[in-house]
Amino acid sequence: GGFFLHDSSQAASISEALRRYRASDHPSGGLNGVYAYATKGSESISALGGATHAYPAKTSITAVKVPCGMQYQWAALEGRSTSWTFCSTAAGIELRISDERHTFFGQGDRAVYRCSGRLLIPKKPTATAAKPFSCRSDRNLEVGTTHVLGPATVEIGVRRVPAIRVSTDLTIRIRDSGNEWIVWWLDPSNGLPLRVTLRSRTSREMWIGRVRYREDFSLRLLSLTPMH
């Protein structure tokens, strides 16, 4: 008999994100809560005949206050999430930790990157020259630049909300290799993601060997009022 690996993906429900948030007993108030985003996108790998996971039309970001600032956890699928930890520093708001999880053929893959110099919102958020940053996980190094593109507005429902638009371009080295591009539209006062677009093209070392990984998604916040 043959050995067949089954790949399936389950959408991460917003009600489940809300249930988890309530179970964690976070204080209410401020930005804390679960936010809904209109979502387009998918991820795929080349191995074992290939597998593609389409993302649901709505996904959530759970916002939680942490000692240095805010943590934003995006959940797309049961096995696909990223949490970004934004810290307030003397320079502004920096992305300090990026914790990514992927699952293909029932096998999970997690990478936690700790970053230095990844400044998303400088104290004076005017357009700036590209600034270098680096992030390390236990197996990879990411080096890149952050470019503040300047003020913008984002439509959320019937409101036009001020935003700061920032792009990050990075290259992944050591065990994995490739590139990732993100454009963020962030609330200038607190870093809440209003819109995000991401494009990733990498070659990864996974349990099945070396695979080509692709991901594209766009997120657009649907309401500034979080669910609690």
N, C-alpha and C positions, 0 to 999 in steps of 0.2 A: 504493500500500500504506500501511497505517497504521503508526504508531510505537507499539509496546507496551513499556512498562517492566514488567519482571517483579520482583515483590517476593517474597522468600523469607526464611525465618529458620531458622537451624540452632542447636540447643541447644549451649551451651558444655559440653563434657564435663568431668567432674571428673578423669578420667585425663589429659586434655590439660593441665589446670591443674597437675596433679602433675608431668607431664613438663616443663613450662616451669619450674616451681619448681626441679626437680632440675638442669635445664640452666643455671640462673642461678647455681648454686654458692653458695647462701646457707649461712651457718653454722647447724648444728643447735642445738637447745636453746632455752630460753625459749618464747615463743609462736610462733616461726617454724614455718611449715608450711601445709598446706591443710586447711581445715575444711569439712565438708559441712553444708548447711542444707536442711531441709524448706521448700519454696517454693510459694507460690501467687501468681499475678498475671499481668499482661499490660501491653503498651503498644500504643497505636494513634495513627494520624494521620488527619486528615480528607481529605487531598488525594488526587487521582487516583482517586476512587471509594472511597478509604479503605483502610487496611491495618491489621491487628491481628496482633501477635505474642504468642502465649501462652508463658509461661515454663515451663521443665521443672519436674517435681515435686521435683527435687533440684538445687541449685546450690552453688557453692563460694565461699568467701572465702579468698584467699591472704594470710597474715600474714607481714610481713617487717619486721625491725627496721631503722629508719632513724635518722640522727644525732639527730633531735629526739624520737624516740619510736617509733611503729609506723605502718606503712602497711597498710591492709586493702583488698584488691582483690576486689570482688564481680564474678563473671562469670556472666551469665544466658544470653546468646546469643553466637554468634561476633561479632556487631557491637554487642552491648549490654553495657557494663561500667561500673562506677564504682569509682574508688579514693578512699578517704578517708585523709588523713594526719593522725594524732592526735599532737600534740606535748605533752610535759610542760613546763609553765611554772610560774612562781611562784604562779599562781592555781589550777592544777590541770591537767586534761587538756583541751586545746582542739582543735577540728577546724580545721586550718590550710589544708588544700588539698583540694578536691573536684574530681576529674577524671572527667568523664562522656563516654561515647561511645554514640552511637545510629547505627543504619543502617536506612534504608528505601529500597526500590527500588535496592539496590546502592550507594547513596550514603552515605558516612560523614559524621557530624557530631560534632565534638568541642568541649567547653567545659571550660576549666580555671579554676576559681574559687579565688582566694586570699582567705582570711577573716581578719578581726580581731575579737576579742572573742567568738568562738563557743565559749564554755566549756561543755563537756559534763559534766565531773566536777569540781566545785569541791573544794578541799582538805577542806572539811567538807561532805560530801554530804547535807545535810539539805534538806528542801523549801525552795525559795527563790522570791523574786519573779522575774518575767520579766526577763531581761537582754538588752539590745539587742546586735546584731552586724551586720556588713556583710561582703559578699564581692564581689569584682570579677573579671570575666573581660575579655577584649579587646573584648567587645561589650555586656556587660550589667552591671548592678548588682543585687545581692540585698540586701535589708534585712529583718531579722527579729528575733525574740526567741527566746531559749532559756529553758526553764522546767524547773527540776529538780523532779520530782514526788515524789521521795523514794525510800526503799528498797523493794524488791520481791523476790520469789523467782521463779525460772524453773525448770521441770522439764526436765532434760536426761537422757534415759534414765531411770534409776531415782533419780537424784540431784535434790535440791532445792538450787539454787545461788543465793546472794545476788546481787542485782543492784541497780543504781540506774536508775530510770526517768526519762527526760528527753525533753521534746518540743521540737521546733523548728518554728516557723511562719515562712515567709518569703514576700516579694513580689518578683517579678522585674520590672525596669524597663529602660528605654532601648530596645534593638532588639527584645527579646522582652518579653512581659508575662504575668502570671499569678501563681499561688500554689503553694506546696509545703508539705506537712505531713509531718513524720517523728516517730515515737515510737521511741526507742531504749531497750532494756534492756541495760545494759553491765555488764561485770565491774568493780566499783568499784576494784580494785587496778591494772588495766592497760588498761581500755577495750575489751577484746575484746567485739564485738557478740554477745549471747546471743539476742536477738530484735530485729527491725527491722520496722516497718510504715511504708509511704510512700504518699502520695497526691499526685499532681501534675496540675495543670490549667493548661496554658499555651497561649499563641498565639505561634508561632515563625516567624521569618524563615528559610526554607530555600531551597535551590536551585530548588525548584518554586514559590516564592512563600510567601505567609503560610498557615500550617496550624495547625489546632487539635491539640494533643498532649495525650494522657491517659496516665497511668501509675498503676497500683495494684499493690503487692506486699507480701507478708509473708514474713519469713525467720525460721526457728527452728533454732537450733544443735542438731545431732544427737549430737555427742560433743565433750567437752572435750579429747580426745586428738587432736592434729593428725596428718595423714599427712605423711611426709617423702619 
